[in-house]
Amino acid sequence: SRAASHGADRAMTLSVVMALLATALAGSAAVWLATRSQRQLLRQHSLHPPAPQVHAARQRLDDGSARLDEVERIE
């Protein structure tokens, strides 16, 4: 009876460990799949820098911010 109980305990422990491993593996796969498109975009941007329009828009925003700072300083 005691040996049977010990065997049942080992089977339960093994089941819990396997369930935890399966959950960890499924979680890792979900994160990998969820971030796949982001990784592709990052890879694409490293191969092809942003278009000149992006740089021009950034420059306009910087200019506008500098003007706003100047107006606030005057007030």
C-alpha positions in Angstrom: 0.0 0.0 0.0 2.8 2.3 0.9 4.7 1.5 -2.3 1.5 2.2 -4.3 1.1 5.5 -2.6 4.8 6.4 -3.3 4.3 5.5 -7.0 1.1 7.7 -7.1 3.0 10.6 -5.6 5.8 10.2 -8.2 3.3 10.1 -11.0 1.6 13.2 -9.7 4.9 15.0 -9.4 5.8 14.0 -12.9 2.5 15.2 -14.2 2.8 18.6 -12.5 6.4 19.0 -13.8 5.3 18.1 -17.3 2.3 20.5 -17.1 4.6 23.3 -16.0 7.1 22.6 -18.8 4.3 22.5 -21.4 2.9 25.8 -20.0 6.4 27.4 -20.2 6.9 26.2 -23.7 3.5 27.3 -24.9 4.1 30.8 -23.3 7.5 31.1 -25.0 5.9 30.1 -28.3 3.1 32.7 -27.9 5.6 35.5 -27.1 7.8 34.5 -30.1 4.8 34.5 -32.4 3.4 37.8 -31.0 6.7 39.6 -31.5 7.5 38.1 -34.9 6.2 41.0 -37.0 8.0 43.5 -34.7 11.3 41.6 -35.2 10.7 41.6 -39.0 10.1 45.4 -39.0 13.2 46.0 -36.9 15.2 43.8 -39.3 13.7 45.7 -42.3 14.6 49.1 -40.9 18.1 48.0 -40.2 18.4 47.0 -43.8 16.6 50.1 -45.2 16.9 53.3 -43.3 13.7 55.4 -42.9 12.7 57.4 -45.9 13.8 61.1 -46.3 10.2 62.2 -45.7 10.5 60.9 -42.1 13.7 62.9 -41.6 12.0 66.0 -43.1 8.9 65.5 -40.8 11.2 65.1 -37.8 13.0 68.3 -38.7 9.7 70.2 -38.9 8.7 68.9 -35.5 12.0 70.0 -34.0 11.7 73.4 -35.6 8.1 73.8 -34.3 9.2 72.7 -30.8 12.1 75.3 -30.9 9.7 78.0 -31.9 7.3 77.1 -29.2 10.1 77.2 -26.6 11.0 80.6 -27.9 7.4 81.9 -27.6 7.2 80.5 -24.1 10.4 82.2 -23.1 9.2 85.6 -24.5 5.9 85.3 -22.6 
